[in-house]
């Protein structure tokens, strides 16, 4: 069975975020990039299951290859980089769908969302391009008797779904207990594993970024004496405006 795992190339969560070009473009200067945490969980779980040929894929330019190499060091069999700037979710989904068709895969796994743009759109769009089923936000994943058994959280409980291959799923919290850390042997072997570079497939850009902005700075903390309930109520009502 062949699985295609989508690998996000995202800023480390400790990065200081800035924008350029009149706040229309993310400033990548001095940014450390990592595999998206949800994608790490997705890859880890498929490696735990075993018996799968796992290809990792990223839509991006040459700088994303270090992130793909880390995924190879974790244990993926090979990697594909679609050589293009990922302009929006639909463009990315189109590229991954075409890679899926060429490789004749049985399964696509994405993270439930990237931690930079937090769109949560790519998995559903891939399924739409391929006309196959999609199960989003999976918290557990098993393969039993040639079927996938997926658990996900819903309002007030959990839902268990059986899915036939091929299909698309997105990994959320709990998909794996913790991401696999590459060992030295894996890092050395990753240097020899195949990384295929493909040209982009034609897809019209569906969206355009208007502007980015940073959240307002948090106000200073105000301390209130424990016995001064009236002052606390006044502050919550007039300044915090939450009551």
N, C-alpha and C positions, 0 to 999 in steps of 0.2 A: 504494500500500500504506500502511496506517495502523498506526502503532505507538503503544502506550501505555507510557510510562516512569514507573515509580513513584519518587517523589522523597522521600527521607528528610530530615527536619528534625531534625538531631542536634547535640549540643553539640560545639564545637570540641575537638579532642583535647588542647589545653592547659588546658582548663577544670578548676577545682578543684571536685570533686564533693561535694555535701552533701545531706542528707535532712531532711525535716520530718515533722510529724504522727506523732511517735513512730517514726521511721524507716520509714514506710509510703508516703512520697511523695517524689519527686525535687524538690529545691529549685532552681528555675530562675532565682533572683535573680542578677543580674550575669553571666549565662551568654551567651556569644556563640554563635549557631547558624549552622550551615553545611549545605550539601548533603552527604549521606553520600558518602564517597569512592567506594564501589562504584557508587552511582547516578550519580556524575559520570562514571565510566568508561563506564557503560552508555550514557548520553546522548551522550558524545563519540563513541563508536564508531558509533552510528546516524547521527550527523551526518556522519561521515567517509564512510559508505557512500553517502549521498545518495539522492535520489529517494523519500524517505519523508515522509509527513505525520506529524509527531511531536507528540503531546500528552503533557504531563507532568501527573501527578496526585499529590495528597497528601491524606491524611486528617488533618485538624487544624483548629485554630481560627485566627482572623484573623492571629495573629502568624506563621504559617507562610507568609504571602503574600510576604514579602521573599525567602524561599528559592525559592519558585516563580518570582518575578521574575528571580532570578539564572539559573535554568534557561532562562527565555525569552531572557535576554540571551546565553546560550551559543548559542542558535539554534533552540530548540523553537518550533513554530508556534503553539501555544496551551496553555492550562493549565486544570486542573479542581481545585478544592478542595472536598472533601466536608466540610461544616461539622459536625465532631464531634470529641470527644476520643478519641484512639486508645487504647481501653481494653486491648485485647489483640490478638494476631496474627489470631485468627479474625475479630474484628470488622473489622479493617483489610482483610483478604482479601475479606470479603463486600462491603465498599463498592467496592473496586477491581473485583471481578467484575461488579457491577451497572453501573459506569461503562463497562466493556468491552462489555457487552450493548447499552447504549444507543447507544454510539458505533460499534458494528459494526467493531471493530478486528481486525487480522490477527495482532497480536503483542503480548505483554506482556513487558516486561523489568523486573526488579527487581535490586537489589543482592543478593549472596549472603547478606548479613546486615546489619542496622543496626549501627553502632558504639556504640550506647548499650546496647541490651538483648541484642544478639548472638544473637537467637533462631534465625534462619535458617529460619523456618517459612512466611512469607507466600507465597512463590512456589508451593509445593506446594499450599497451601490454595486459592489462586486457581484453580489448575488443577482442583482437586477440585470447587469450586463451579461451574465452567464445563464440567466433564467433557471437558477437552482435555488433550493431552500436556504434560509438563513436563520440562525438562532443566536440572538445577541445576549451579551452580559452573562456568559456562563461562569458559574462559580466552582463547578466540578465537571470532570470529563473522563469518561471511560469508553473503551471499545470492547463490546461483548458480543460474541457470535456474529461478527461482521456488521454490527450496528453500533452507532455511537449512543451512549446514554449520558445525557447532559442535565445537570441540575443548575437552576438559577433562582435567585431570590426575587420574590414578587411581594406586593403589598400584603402584609399579614401572614406570610408563609413562604414556602419553597415550591417550585415547580420542577417536575422531572419529565424530560422529553426524550423519546427515542427518535433517532434520525437515520435515514438511509443515505449512503454515500452516492454521489458527491454532494457536498453542501458547504456552507460558510458558517463559521462561528466566531464570536469575539470573546476574548478572555477577560474576566474581571477579577476582583479580589477573591482569593481562595482557589483559583484555578490550579495553582501549585502552592505548597506550604511556604517555600522560599526559593528565590532564583538560584540556579546552579552557578557556582563559582568556577571558572576555568582553572584547571591545574596546569603545571608547567608542560606536561606531555601534550595536553590539548592545545596549548598556545603554540608549541613547536609544530605540531601536526597541521594547525590551521594555515601555516605559511605555505604548505604544499597542496592544500585543498583547492578545488576549482572555484574560481570566481568569474562568472560569465558576464560580459557587458553587452547590453542590447540597446539598439536605438529606440527612441520613443515612438509610440503609435499615435496616430493623429487623433486628437480629441479637442474640440473647441472648449476654451476656458469659459466656465459657466458663471463664475463670480469674480468680483474685483474688490480688493481691499480699499475701503474708504480712508480710514485712519485708525491708528492705535493710540491708546492713552493708558497711563499708569493709574492705579487706584489712588484715591486721596490718602495722604499720610494719616496714620492713626493719631487721634488727639491724646494729649497727656492724661495719665491716669489721675483721677481725683480720689482722695481718701476721705471717708466719712466716718465720724465716730459711731461706734456700734449702737449707742443709745439715741442717736439723732435720726430717728426714722423720718421725720418730716423733711429734713434736708435731702435725704436719699430719694424720697418720693418726688420732691421738687426737681431734682436733677434728672431723674428718669423721665419725668413728664416734659420739662421745658428744654433740656439740652439733648438728652439721648432720644427723646420723642418715641419711646417704646411703650409708654402707658398713657 
